[in-house]
């Protein structure tokens, strides 16, 4: 289970990374290790690391910042998931 923030703007990604530890009460390192955040390529690489470790399913948490981020979910569905489907 992981939060998802697909954002093209590096400053927006950094803002999420800065805000998440305060919201979750964890260190910046812990927050960064447990969320998917970045542009499409960065999130794809993060998902690949989980796949390489044996993950076969993801539960995405949609919470602030990014709550109801329909564009992020759309990008995840259209640009990221297809790279991990069987036979791709």
PDB file of N, CA, C and O in Angstrom, chain B, residues numbered from 101:
ATOM      1  N   UNK B 101       0.857  -1.162   0.000  1.00  0.00           N
ATOM      2  CA  UNK B 101       0.000   0.000   0.000  1.00  0.00           C
ATOM      3  C   UNK B 101       0.903   1.224   0.000  1.00  0.00           C
ATOM      4  O   UNK B 101       1.802   1.351   0.831  1.00  0.00           O
ATOM      5  N   UNK B 102       0.650   2.119  -0.942  1.00  0.00           N
ATOM      6  CA  UNK B 102       1.514   3.278  -1.072  1.00  0.00           C
ATOM      7  C   UNK B 102       0.761   4.471  -1.636  1.00  0.00           C
ATOM      8  O   UNK B 102      -0.108   4.308  -2.492  1.00  0.00           O
ATOM      9  N   UNK B 103       1.087   5.672  -1.164  1.00  0.00           N
ATOM     10  CA  UNK B 103       0.538   6.868  -1.794  1.00  0.00           C
ATOM     11  C   UNK B 103       1.134   7.027  -3.198  1.00  0.00           C
ATOM     12  O   UNK B 103       2.245   6.570  -3.464  1.00  0.00           O
ATOM     13  N   UNK B 104       0.392   7.668  -4.077  1.00  0.00           N
ATOM     14  CA  UNK B 104       0.832   7.894  -5.452  1.00  0.00           C
ATOM     15  C   UNK B 104       0.729   9.367  -5.782  1.00  0.00           C
ATOM     16  O   UNK B 104      -0.317   9.985  -5.582  1.00  0.00           O
ATOM     17  N   UNK B 105       1.822   9.934  -6.289  1.00  0.00           N
ATOM     18  CA  UNK B 105       1.857  11.312  -6.737  1.00  0.00           C
ATOM     19  C   UNK B 105       2.617  11.357  -8.055  1.00  0.00           C
ATOM     20  O   UNK B 105       3.847  11.412  -8.056  1.00  0.00           O
ATOM     21  N   UNK B 106       1.899  11.334  -9.182  1.00  0.00           N
ATOM     22  CA  UNK B 106       2.528  11.426 -10.494  1.00  0.00           C
ATOM     23  C   UNK B 106       2.475  12.894 -10.888  1.00  0.00           C
ATOM     24  O   UNK B 106       1.414  13.424 -11.217  1.00  0.00           O
ATOM     25  N   UNK B 107       3.632  13.541 -10.851  1.00  0.00           N
ATOM     26  CA  UNK B 107       3.725  14.982 -11.073  1.00  0.00           C
ATOM     27  C   UNK B 107       4.887  15.279 -12.002  1.00  0.00           C
ATOM     28  O   UNK B 107       6.001  14.810 -11.770  1.00  0.00           O
ATOM     29  N   UNK B 108       4.643  16.046 -13.041  1.00  0.00           N
ATOM     30  CA  UNK B 108       5.698  16.372 -14.007  1.00  0.00           C
ATOM     31  C   UNK B 108       6.649  17.448 -13.474  1.00  0.00           C
ATOM     32  O   UNK B 108       7.823  17.473 -13.845  1.00  0.00           O
ATOM     33  N   UNK B 109       6.158  18.320 -12.621  1.00  0.00           N
ATOM     34  CA  UNK B 109       6.941  19.448 -12.122  1.00  0.00           C
ATOM     35  C   UNK B 109       7.820  19.009 -10.945  1.00  0.00           C
ATOM     36  O   UNK B 109       7.296  18.627  -9.899  1.00  0.00           O
ATOM     37  N   UNK B 110       9.144  19.057 -11.103  1.00  0.00           N
ATOM     38  CA  UNK B 110      10.044  18.647 -10.016  1.00  0.00           C
ATOM     39  C   UNK B 110       9.798  19.412  -8.711  1.00  0.00           C
ATOM     40  O   UNK B 110       9.966  18.848  -7.629  1.00  0.00           O
ATOM     41  N   UNK B 111       9.405  20.683  -8.797  1.00  0.00           N
ATOM     42  CA  UNK B 111       9.130  21.459  -7.584  1.00  0.00           C
ATOM     43  C   UNK B 111       7.900  20.910  -6.861  1.00  0.00           C
ATOM     44  O   UNK B 111       7.861  20.885  -5.631  1.00  0.00           O
ATOM     45  N   UNK B 112       6.902  20.473  -7.618  1.00  0.00           N
ATOM     46  CA  UNK B 112       5.702  19.892  -7.009  1.00  0.00           C
ATOM     47  C   UNK B 112       6.037  18.563  -6.336  1.00  0.00           C
ATOM     48  O   UNK B 112       5.520  18.258  -5.262  1.00  0.00           O
ATOM     49  N   UNK B 113       6.901  17.775  -6.971  1.00  0.00           N
ATOM     50  CA  UNK B 113       7.334  16.506  -6.372  1.00  0.00           C
ATOM     51  C   UNK B 113       8.068  16.786  -5.066  1.00  0.00           C
ATOM     52  O   UNK B 113       7.825  16.122  -4.058  1.00  0.00           O
ATOM     53  N   UNK B 114       8.956  17.759  -5.084  1.00  0.00           N
ATOM     54  CA  UNK B 114       9.705  18.091  -3.870  1.00  0.00           C
ATOM     55  C   UNK B 114       8.780  18.588  -2.773  1.00  0.00           C
ATOM     56  O   UNK B 114       8.987  18.272  -1.601  1.00  0.00           O
ATOM     57  N   UNK B 115       7.762  19.361  -3.133  1.00  0.00           N
ATOM     58  CA  UNK B 115       6.805  19.845  -2.137  1.00  0.00           C
ATOM     59  C   UNK B 115       6.093  18.674  -1.464  1.00  0.00           C
ATOM     60  O   UNK B 115       5.890  18.685  -0.250  1.00  0.00           O
ATOM     61  N   UNK B 116       5.712  17.663  -2.251  1.00  0.00           N
ATOM     62  CA  UNK B 116       5.081  16.468  -1.686  1.00  0.00           C
ATOM     63  C   UNK B 116       6.057  15.759  -0.758  1.00  0.00           C
ATOM     64  O   UNK B 116       5.692  15.353   0.345  1.00  0.00           O
ATOM     65  N   UNK B 117       7.296  15.611  -1.209  1.00  0.00           N
ATOM     66  CA  UNK B 117       8.301  14.920  -0.395  1.00  0.00           C
ATOM     67  C   UNK B 117       8.594  15.681   0.896  1.00  0.00           C
ATOM     68  O   UNK B 117       8.905  15.074   1.921  1.00  0.00           O
ATOM     69  N   UNK B 118       8.496  17.003   0.846  1.00  0.00           N
ATOM     70  CA  UNK B 118       8.720  17.813   2.040  1.00  0.00           C
ATOM     71  C   UNK B 118       7.527  17.747   2.998  1.00  0.00           C
ATOM     72  O   UNK B 118       7.707  17.742   4.215  1.00  0.00           O
ATOM     73  N   UNK B 119       6.317  17.696   2.451  1.00  0.00           N
ATOM     74  CA  UNK B 119       5.104  17.735   3.254  1.00  0.00           C
ATOM     75  C   UNK B 119       4.746  16.369   3.849  1.00  0.00           C
ATOM     76  O   UNK B 119       4.217  16.306   4.959  1.00  0.00           O
ATOM     77  N   UNK B 120       5.022  15.290   3.138  1.00  0.00           N
ATOM     78  CA  UNK B 120       4.597  13.959   3.566  1.00  0.00           C
ATOM     79  C   UNK B 120       5.134  13.565   4.942  1.00  0.00           C
ATOM     80  O   UNK B 120       4.360  13.052   5.750  1.00  0.00           O
ATOM     81  N   UNK B 121       6.407  13.775   5.252  1.00  0.00           N
ATOM     82  CA  UNK B 121       6.884  13.377   6.585  1.00  0.00           C
ATOM     83  C   UNK B 121       6.127  14.073   7.716  1.00  0.00           C
ATOM     84  O   UNK B 121       5.831  13.452   8.736  1.00  0.00           O
ATOM     85  N   UNK B 122       5.816  15.350   7.543  1.00  0.00           N
ATOM     86  CA  UNK B 122       5.071  16.075   8.577  1.00  0.00           C
ATOM     87  C   UNK B 122       3.671  15.493   8.735  1.00  0.00           C
ATOM     88  O   UNK B 122       3.171  15.367   9.853  1.00  0.00           O
ATOM     89  N   UNK B 123       3.034  15.136   7.616  1.00  0.00           N
ATOM     90  CA  UNK B 123       1.670  14.599   7.659  1.00  0.00           C
ATOM     91  C   UNK B 123       1.632  13.208   8.286  1.00  0.00           C
ATOM     92  O   UNK B 123       0.683  12.863   8.989  1.00  0.00           O
ATOM     93  N   UNK B 124       2.671  12.410   8.027  1.00  0.00           N
ATOM     94  CA  UNK B 124       2.684  11.022   8.486  1.00  0.00           C
ATOM     95  C   UNK B 124       3.449  10.816   9.789  1.00  0.00           C
ATOM     96  O   UNK B 124       3.382   9.744  10.390  1.00  0.00           O
ATOM     97  N   UNK B 125       4.173  11.838  10.225  1.00  0.00           N
ATOM     98  CA  UNK B 125       4.941  11.706  11.457  1.00  0.00           C
ATOM     99  C   UNK B 125       6.117  10.759  11.329  1.00  0.00           C
ATOM    100  O   UNK B 125       6.447  10.041  12.272  1.00  0.00           O
ATOM    101  N   UNK B 126       6.755  10.756  10.154  1.00  0.00           N
ATOM    102  CA  UNK B 126       7.915   9.894   9.913  1.00  0.00           C
ATOM    103  C   UNK B 126       9.067  10.752   9.400  1.00  0.00           C
ATOM    104  O   UNK B 126       8.889  11.933   9.100  1.00  0.00           O
ATOM    105  N   UNK B 127      10.235  10.153   9.304  1.00  0.00           N
ATOM    106  CA  UNK B 127      11.384  10.884   8.760  1.00  0.00           C
ATOM    107  C   UNK B 127      11.228  11.046   7.250  1.00  0.00           C
ATOM    108  O   UNK B 127      10.441  10.342   6.618  1.00  0.00           O
ATOM    109  N   UNK B 128      11.980  11.971   6.689  1.00  0.00           N
ATOM    110  CA  UNK B 128      11.954  12.185   5.239  1.00  0.00           C
ATOM    111  C   UNK B 128      12.384  10.922   4.504  1.00  0.00           C
ATOM    112  O   UNK B 128      11.831  10.602   3.451  1.00  0.00           O
ATOM    113  N   UNK B 129      13.361  10.202   5.042  1.00  0.00           N
ATOM    114  CA  UNK B 129      13.839   8.977   4.415  1.00  0.00           C
ATOM    115  C   UNK B 129      12.756   7.897   4.421  1.00  0.00           C
ATOM    116  O   UNK B 129      12.565   7.193   3.429  1.00  0.00           O
ATOM    117  N   UNK B 130      12.050   7.773   5.545  1.00  0.00           N
ATOM    118  CA  UNK B 130      10.965   6.794   5.628  1.00  0.00           C
ATOM    119  C   UNK B 130       9.847   7.139   4.657  1.00  0.00           C
ATOM    120  O   UNK B 130       9.314   6.260   3.980  1.00  0.00           O
ATOM    121  N   UNK B 131       9.495   8.402   4.587  1.00  0.00           N
ATOM    122  CA  UNK B 131       8.434   8.823   3.676  1.00  0.00           C
ATOM    123  C   UNK B 131       8.830   8.539   2.231  1.00  0.00           C
ATOM    124  O   UNK B 131       8.039   8.000   1.458  1.00  0.00           O
ATOM    125  N   UNK B 132      10.047   8.900   1.877  1.00  0.00           N
ATOM    126  CA  UNK B 132      10.498   8.722   0.494  1.00  0.00           C
ATOM    127  C   UNK B 132      10.532   7.238   0.118  1.00  0.00           C
ATOM    128  O   UNK B 132      10.273   6.884  -1.032  1.00  0.00           O
ATOM    129  N   UNK B 133      10.844   6.388   1.067  1.00  0.00           N
ATOM    130  CA  UNK B 133      10.945   4.951   0.784  1.00  0.00           C
ATOM    131  C   UNK B 133       9.578   4.283   0.661  1.00  0.00           C
ATOM    132  O   UNK B 133       9.482   3.147   0.197  1.00  0.00           O
ATOM    133  N   UNK B 134       8.529   4.978   1.072  1.00  0.00           N
ATOM    134  CA  UNK B 134       7.227   4.318   1.098  1.00  0.00           C
ATOM    135  C   UNK B 134       6.176   4.974   0.212  1.00  0.00           C
ATOM    136  O   UNK B 134       5.002   4.615   0.297  1.00  0.00           O
ATOM    137  N   UNK B 135       6.562   5.922  -0.636  1.00  0.00           N
ATOM    138  CA  UNK B 135       5.598   6.534  -1.544  1.00  0.00           C
ATOM    139  C   UNK B 135       6.109   6.460  -2.970  1.00  0.00           C
ATOM    140  O   UNK B 135       7.314   6.378  -3.210  1.00  0.00           O
ATOM    141  N   UNK B 136       5.181   6.488  -3.911  1.00  0.00           N
ATOM    142  CA  UNK B 136       5.516   6.602  -5.331  1.00  0.00           C
ATOM    143  C   UNK B 136       5.324   8.060  -5.694  1.00  0.00           C
ATOM    144  O   UNK B 136       4.200   8.560  -5.661  1.00  0.00           O
ATOM    145  N   UNK B 137       6.404   8.756  -6.041  1.00  0.00           N
ATOM    146  CA  UNK B 137       6.310  10.175  -6.346  1.00  0.00           C
ATOM    147  C   UNK B 137       7.328  10.544  -7.409  1.00  0.00           C
ATOM    148  O   UNK B 137       8.486  10.131  -7.349  1.00  0.00           O
ATOM    149  N   UNK B 138       6.886  11.323  -8.378  1.00  0.00           N
ATOM    150  CA  UNK B 138       7.764  11.804  -9.425  1.00  0.00           C
ATOM    151  C   UNK B 138       7.025  11.884 -10.739  1.00  0.00           C
ATOM    152  O   UNK B 138       5.802  11.755 -10.797  1.00  0.00           O
ATOM    153  N   UNK B 139       7.789  12.099 -11.793  1.00  0.00           N
ATOM    154  CA  UNK B 139       7.173  12.089 -13.116  1.00  0.00           C
ATOM    155  C   UNK B 139       6.936  10.636 -13.537  1.00  0.00           C
ATOM    156  O   UNK B 139       7.266   9.711 -12.796  1.00  0.00           O
ATOM    157  N   UNK B 140       6.372  10.444 -14.712  1.00  0.00           N
ATOM    158  CA  UNK B 140       6.018   9.102 -15.168  1.00  0.00           C
ATOM    159  C   UNK B 140       7.228   8.170 -15.143  1.00  0.00           C
ATOM    160  O   UNK B 140       7.126   7.045 -14.654  1.00  0.00           O
ATOM    161  N   UNK B 141       8.358   8.616 -15.655  1.00  0.00           N
ATOM    162  CA  UNK B 141       9.552   7.755 -15.686  1.00  0.00           C
ATOM    163  C   UNK B 141      10.040   7.403 -14.286  1.00  0.00           C
ATOM    164  O   UNK B 141      10.419   6.260 -14.029  1.00  0.00           O
ATOM    165  N   UNK B 142      10.032   8.372 -13.388  1.00  0.00           N
ATOM    166  CA  UNK B 142      10.493   8.113 -12.020  1.00  0.00           C
ATOM    167  C   UNK B 142       9.574   7.126 -11.307  1.00  0.00           C
ATOM    168  O   UNK B 142      10.047   6.217 -10.627  1.00  0.00           O
ATOM    169  N   UNK B 143       8.262   7.303 -11.461  1.00  0.00           N
ATOM    170  CA  UNK B 143       7.325   6.378 -10.811  1.00  0.00           C
ATOM    171  C   UNK B 143       7.452   4.992 -11.431  1.00  0.00           C
ATOM    172  O   UNK B 143       7.376   3.987 -10.724  1.00  0.00           O
ATOM    173  N   UNK B 144       7.642   4.931 -12.739  1.00  0.00           N
ATOM    174  CA  UNK B 144       7.832   3.631 -13.402  1.00  0.00           C
ATOM    175  C   UNK B 144       9.046   2.916 -12.818  1.00  0.00           C
ATOM    176  O   UNK B 144       8.991   1.709 -12.579  1.00  0.00           O
ATOM    177  N   UNK B 145      10.134   3.635 -12.585  1.00  0.00           N
ATOM    178  CA  UNK B 145      11.334   3.036 -11.998  1.00  0.00           C
ATOM    179  C   UNK B 145      11.079   2.579 -10.566  1.00  0.00           C
ATOM    180  O   UNK B 145      11.574   1.531 -10.150  1.00  0.00           O
ATOM    181  N   UNK B 146      10.314   3.356  -9.815  1.00  0.00           N
ATOM    182  CA  UNK B 146       9.996   2.983  -8.439  1.00  0.00           C
ATOM    183  C   UNK B 146       9.142   1.717  -8.414  1.00  0.00           C
ATOM    184  O   UNK B 146       9.372   0.825  -7.598  1.00  0.00           O
ATOM    185  N   UNK B 147       8.149   1.641  -9.315  1.00  0.00           N
ATOM    186  CA  UNK B 147       7.321   0.440  -9.410  1.00  0.00           C
ATOM    187  C   UNK B 147       8.184  -0.750  -9.801  1.00  0.00           C
ATOM    188  O   UNK B 147       8.004  -1.844  -9.266  1.00  0.00           O
ATOM    189  N   UNK B 148       9.122  -0.553 -10.731  1.00  0.00           N
ATOM    190  CA  UNK B 148      10.003  -1.634 -11.157  1.00  0.00           C
ATOM    191  C   UNK B 148      10.799  -2.190  -9.985  1.00  0.00           C
ATOM    192  O   UNK B 148      11.011  -3.400  -9.898  1.00  0.00           O
ATOM    193  N   UNK B 149      11.240  -1.326  -9.088  1.00  0.00           N
ATOM    194  CA  UNK B 149      11.978  -1.794  -7.914  1.00  0.00           C
ATOM    195  C   UNK B 149      11.108  -2.712  -7.051  1.00  0.00           C
ATOM    196  O   UNK B 149      11.587  -3.723  -6.538  1.00  0.00           O
ATOM    197  N   UNK B 150       9.847  -2.362  -6.895  1.00  0.00           N
ATOM    198  CA  UNK B 150       8.927  -3.232  -6.146  1.00  0.00           C
ATOM    199  C   UNK B 150       8.706  -4.548  -6.883  1.00  0.00           C
ATOM    200  O   UNK B 150       8.695  -5.612  -6.263  1.00  0.00           O
ATOM    201  N   UNK B 151       8.529  -4.482  -8.195  1.00  0.00           N
ATOM    202  CA  UNK B 151       8.334  -5.692  -8.998  1.00  0.00           C
ATOM    203  C   UNK B 151       9.564  -6.590  -8.890  1.00  0.00           C
ATOM    204  O   UNK B 151       9.443  -7.803  -8.724  1.00  0.00           O
ATOM    205  N   UNK B 152      10.740  -5.989  -8.985  1.00  0.00           N
ATOM    206  CA  UNK B 152      11.982  -6.753  -8.868  1.00  0.00           C
ATOM    207  C   UNK B 152      12.094  -7.447  -7.505  1.00  0.00           C
ATOM    208  O   UNK B 152      12.702  -8.511  -7.385  1.00  0.00           O
ATOM    209  N   UNK B 153      11.496  -6.826  -6.481  1.00  0.00           N
ATOM    210  CA  UNK B 153      11.520  -7.406  -5.134  1.00  0.00           C
ATOM    211  C   UNK B 153      10.418  -8.441  -4.938  1.00  0.00           C
ATOM    212  O   UNK B 153      10.345  -9.078  -3.887  1.00  0.00           O
ATOM    213  N   UNK B 154       9.552  -8.613  -5.952  1.00  0.00           N
ATOM    214  CA  UNK B 154       8.527  -9.650  -5.879  1.00  0.00           C
ATOM    215  C   UNK B 154       7.096  -9.175  -5.753  1.00  0.00           C
ATOM    216  O   UNK B 154       6.184 -10.000  -5.684  1.00  0.00           O
ATOM    217  N   UNK B 155       6.867  -7.868  -5.721  1.00  0.00           N
ATOM    218  CA  UNK B 155       5.493  -7.364  -5.616  1.00  0.00           C
ATOM    219  C   UNK B 155       4.709  -7.714  -6.879  1.00  0.00           C
ATOM    220  O   UNK B 155       5.222  -7.615  -7.994  1.00  0.00           O
ATOM    221  N   UNK B 156       3.478  -8.119  -6.686  1.00  0.00           N
ATOM    222  CA  UNK B 156       2.604  -8.429  -7.824  1.00  0.00           C
ATOM    223  C   UNK B 156       1.346  -7.578  -7.819  1.00  0.00           C
ATOM    224  O   UNK B 156       0.624  -7.536  -8.815  1.00  0.00           O
ATOM    225  N   UNK B 157       1.073  -6.900  -6.713  1.00  0.00           N
ATOM    226  CA  UNK B 157      -0.106  -6.054  -6.607  1.00  0.00           C
ATOM    227  C   UNK B 157       0.253  -4.784  -5.836  1.00  0.00           C
ATOM    228  O   UNK B 157       1.155  -4.778  -4.998  1.00  0.00           O
ATOM    229  N   UNK B 158      -0.470  -3.718  -6.139  1.00  0.00           N
ATOM    230  CA  UNK B 158      -0.296  -2.450  -5.443  1.00  0.00           C
ATOM    231  C   UNK B 158      -1.654  -1.953  -4.988  1.00  0.00           C
ATOM    232  O   UNK B 158      -2.643  -2.087  -5.710  1.00  0.00           O
ATOM    233  N   UNK B 159      -1.707  -1.390  -3.812  1.00  0.00           N
ATOM    234  CA  UNK B 159      -2.877  -0.670  -3.338  1.00  0.00           C
ATOM    235  C   UNK B 159      -2.437   0.784  -3.239  1.00  0.00           C
ATOM    236  O   UNK B 159      -1.552   1.119  -2.452  1.00  0.00           O
ATOM    237  N   UNK B 160      -3.052   1.641  -4.033  1.00  0.00           N
ATOM    238  CA  UNK B 160      -2.680   3.049  -4.059  1.00  0.00           C
ATOM    239  C   UNK B 160      -3.537   3.822  -3.070  1.00  0.00           C
ATOM    240  O   UNK B 160      -4.759   3.677  -3.034  1.00  0.00           O
ATOM    241  N   UNK B 161      -2.883   4.634  -2.278  1.00  0.00           N
ATOM    242  CA  UNK B 161      -3.557   5.466  -1.289  1.00  0.00           C
ATOM    243  C   UNK B 161      -3.659   6.866  -1.868  1.00  0.00           C
ATOM    244  O   UNK B 161      -2.649   7.478  -2.215  1.00  0.00           O
ATOM    245  N   UNK B 162      -4.862   7.362  -1.969  1.00  0.00           N
ATOM    246  CA  UNK B 162      -5.073   8.715  -2.481  1.00  0.00           C
ATOM    247  C   UNK B 162      -5.391   9.622  -1.305  1.00  0.00           C
ATOM    248  O   UNK B 162      -6.516   9.641  -0.805  1.00  0.00           O
ATOM    249  N   UNK B 163      -4.397  10.366  -0.872  1.00  0.00           N
ATOM    250  CA  UNK B 163      -4.589  11.269   0.261  1.00  0.00           C
ATOM    251  C   UNK B 163      -3.896  12.586  -0.027  1.00  0.00           C
ATOM    252  O   UNK B 163      -3.136  12.712  -0.988  1.00  0.00           O
ATOM    253  N   UNK B 164      -4.168  13.549   0.807  1.00  0.00           N
ATOM    254  CA  UNK B 164      -3.593  14.876   0.595  1.00  0.00           C
ATOM    255  C   UNK B 164      -2.096  14.839   0.830  1.00  0.00           C
ATOM    256  O   UNK B 164      -1.662  14.097   1.711  1.00  0.00           O
ATOM    257  N   UNK B 165      -1.278  15.584   0.106  1.00  0.00           N
ATOM    258  CA  UNK B 165      -1.632  16.261  -1.142  1.00  0.00           C
ATOM    259  C   UNK B 165      -1.835  15.231  -2.243  1.00  0.00           C
ATOM    260  O   UNK B 165      -1.237  14.155  -2.206  1.00  0.00           O
ATOM    261  N   UNK B 166      -2.654  15.543  -3.199  1.00  0.00           N
ATOM    262  CA  UNK B 166      -2.926  14.611  -4.287  1.00  0.00           C
ATOM    263  C   UNK B 166      -4.248  13.903  -4.153  1.00  0.00           C
ATOM    264  O   UNK B 166      -4.579  13.059  -4.986  1.00  0.00           O
ATOM    265  N   UNK B 167      -5.028  14.227  -3.110  1.00  0.00           N
ATOM    266  CA  UNK B 167      -6.325  13.595  -2.909  1.00  0.00           C
ATOM    267  C   UNK B 167      -7.194  13.855  -4.132  1.00  0.00           C
ATOM    268  O   UNK B 167      -7.338  14.996  -4.573  1.00  0.00           O
ATOM    269  N   UNK B 168      -7.762  12.804  -4.668  1.00  0.00           N
ATOM    270  CA  UNK B 168      -8.567  12.890  -5.893  1.00  0.00           C
ATOM    271  C   UNK B 168      -7.749  13.421  -7.066  1.00  0.00           C
ATOM    272  O   UNK B 168      -8.264  14.185  -7.882  1.00  0.00           O
ATOM    273  N   UNK B 169      -6.521  13.037  -7.157  1.00  0.00           N
ATOM    274  CA  UNK B 169      -5.660  13.456  -8.268  1.00  0.00           C
ATOM    275  C   UNK B 169      -5.971  12.584  -9.475  1.00  0.00           C
ATOM    276  O   UNK B 169      -5.273  11.608  -9.751  1.00  0.00           O
ATOM    277  N   UNK B 170      -7.024  12.951 -10.186  1.00  0.00           N
ATOM    278  CA  UNK B 170      -7.461  12.149 -11.329  1.00  0.00           C
ATOM    279  C   UNK B 170      -6.408  12.097 -12.427  1.00  0.00           C
ATOM    280  O   UNK B 170      -6.252  11.068 -13.085  1.00  0.00           O
ATOM    281  N   UNK B 171      -5.697  13.172 -12.631  1.00  0.00           N
ATOM    282  CA  UNK B 171      -4.658  13.171 -13.674  1.00  0.00           C
ATOM    283  C   UNK B 171      -3.538  12.201 -13.309  1.00  0.00           C
ATOM    284  O   UNK B 171      -3.045  11.482 -14.179  1.00  0.00           O
ATOM    285  N   UNK B 172      -3.129  12.166 -12.051  1.00  0.00           N
ATOM    286  CA  UNK B 172      -2.098  11.239 -11.612  1.00  0.00           C
ATOM    287  C   UNK B 172      -2.527   9.794 -11.793  1.00  0.00           C
ATOM    288  O   UNK B 172      -1.741   8.959 -12.241  1.00  0.00           O
ATOM    289  N   UNK B 173      -3.776   9.497 -11.445  1.00  0.00           N
ATOM    290  CA  UNK B 173      -4.302   8.140 -11.621  1.00  0.00           C
ATOM    291  C   UNK B 173      -4.394   7.802 -13.102  1.00  0.00           C
ATOM    292  O   UNK B 173      -4.081   6.681 -13.504  1.00  0.00           O
ATOM    293  N   UNK B 174      -4.823   8.770 -13.919  1.00  0.00           N
ATOM    294  CA  UNK B 174      -4.898   8.544 -15.366  1.00  0.00           C
ATOM    295  C   UNK B 174      -3.513   8.227 -15.931  1.00  0.00           C
ATOM    296  O   UNK B 174      -3.357   7.290 -16.714  1.00  0.00           O
ATOM    297  N   UNK B 175      -2.518   9.006 -15.535  1.00  0.00           N
ATOM    298  CA  UNK B 175      -1.154   8.756 -16.009  1.00  0.00           C
ATOM    299  C   UNK B 175      -0.646   7.397 -15.540  1.00  0.00           C
ATOM    300  O   UNK B 175       0.024   6.691 -16.293  1.00  0.00           O
ATOM    301  N   UNK B 176      -0.959   7.027 -14.301  1.00  0.00           N
ATOM    302  CA  UNK B 176      -0.550   5.721 -13.791  1.00  0.00           C
ATOM    303  C   UNK B 176      -1.171   4.616 -14.642  1.00  0.00           C
ATOM    304  O   UNK B 176      -0.495   3.656 -15.011  1.00  0.00           O
ATOM    305  N   UNK B 177      -2.450   4.754 -14.948  1.00  0.00           N
ATOM    306  CA  UNK B 177      -3.160   3.731 -15.733  1.00  0.00           C
ATOM    307  C   UNK B 177      -2.692   3.673 -17.186  1.00  0.00           C
ATOM    308  O   UNK B 177      -2.561   2.589 -17.753  1.00  0.00           O
ATOM    309  N   UNK B 178      -2.446   4.813 -17.778  1.00  0.00           N
ATOM    310  CA  UNK B 178      -2.112   4.862 -19.212  1.00  0.00           C
ATOM    311  C   UNK B 178      -0.623   4.753 -19.517  1.00  0.00           C
ATOM    312  O   UNK B 178      -0.236   4.199 -20.547  1.00  0.00           O
ATOM    313  N   UNK B 179       0.211   5.278 -18.628  1.00  0.00           N
ATOM    314  CA  UNK B 179       1.641   5.380 -18.931  1.00  0.00           C
ATOM    315  C   UNK B 179       2.534   4.439 -18.109  1.00  0.00           C
ATOM    316  O   UNK B 179       3.676   4.185 -18.492  1.00  0.00           O
ATOM    317  N   UNK B 180       2.031   3.927 -16.998  1.00  0.00           N
ATOM    318  CA  UNK B 180       2.877   3.124 -16.118  1.00  0.00           C
ATOM    319  C   UNK B 180       2.441   1.675 -16.090  1.00  0.00           C
ATOM    320  O   UNK B 180       3.254   0.786 -16.343  1.00  0.00           O
ATOM    321  N   UNK B 181       1.178   1.411 -15.788  1.00  0.00           N
ATOM    322  CA  UNK B 181       0.687   0.025 -15.694  1.00  0.00           C
ATOM    323  C   UNK B 181       0.982  -0.794 -16.937  1.00  0.00           C
ATOM    324  O   UNK B 181       1.425  -1.935 -16.801  1.00  0.00           O
ATOM    325  N   UNK B 182       0.763  -0.277 -18.148  1.00  0.00           N
ATOM    326  CA  UNK B 182       0.999  -1.113 -19.330  1.00  0.00           C
ATOM    327  C   UNK B 182       2.407  -1.705 -19.422  1.00  0.00           C
ATOM    328  O   UNK B 182       2.593  -2.747 -20.051  1.00  0.00           O
ATOM    329  N   UNK B 183       3.387  -1.065 -18.811  1.00  0.00           N
ATOM    330  CA  UNK B 183       4.756  -1.582 -18.849  1.00  0.00           C
ATOM    331  C   UNK B 183       4.949  -2.805 -17.980  1.00  0.00           C
ATOM    332  O   UNK B 183       5.985  -3.465 -18.067  1.00  0.00           O
ATOM    333  N   UNK B 184       3.974  -3.124 -17.144  1.00  0.00           N
ATOM    334  CA  UNK B 184       4.119  -4.229 -16.216  1.00  0.00           C
ATOM    335  C   UNK B 184       3.104  -5.343 -16.461  1.00  0.00           C
ATOM    336  O   UNK B 184       3.041  -6.303 -15.694  1.00  0.00           O
ATOM    337  N   UNK B 185       2.329  -5.221 -17.503  1.00  0.00           N
ATOM    338  CA  UNK B 185       1.359  -6.280 -17.823  1.00  0.00           C
ATOM    339  C   UNK B 185       2.099  -7.465 -18.423  1.00  0.00           C
ATOM    340  O   UNK B 185       3.099  -7.304 -19.123  1.00  0.00           O
ATOM    341  N   UNK B 186       1.587  -8.658 -18.137  1.00  0.00           N
ATOM    342  CA  UNK B 186       2.181  -9.880 -18.685  1.00  0.00           C
ATOM    343  C   UNK B 186       2.203  -9.796 -20.206  1.00  0.00           C
ATOM    344  O   UNK B 186       1.222  -9.405 -20.840  1.00  0.00           O
ATOM    345  N   UNK B 187       3.324 -10.164 -20.764  1.00  0.00           N
ATOM    346  CA  UNK B 187       3.473 -10.166 -22.210  1.00  0.00           C
ATOM    347  C   UNK B 187       3.912  -8.842 -22.789  1.00  0.00           C
ATOM    348  O   UNK B 187       4.092  -8.738 -24.003  1.00  0.00           O
ATOM    349  N   UNK B 188       4.095  -7.802 -21.947  1.00  0.00           N
ATOM    350  CA  UNK B 188       4.510  -6.502 -22.458  1.00  0.00           C
ATOM    351  C   UNK B 188       6.008  -6.466 -22.649  1.00  0.00           C
ATOM    352  O   UNK B 188       6.552  -5.448 -23.075  1.00  0.00           O
TER     353      UNK B 188
END
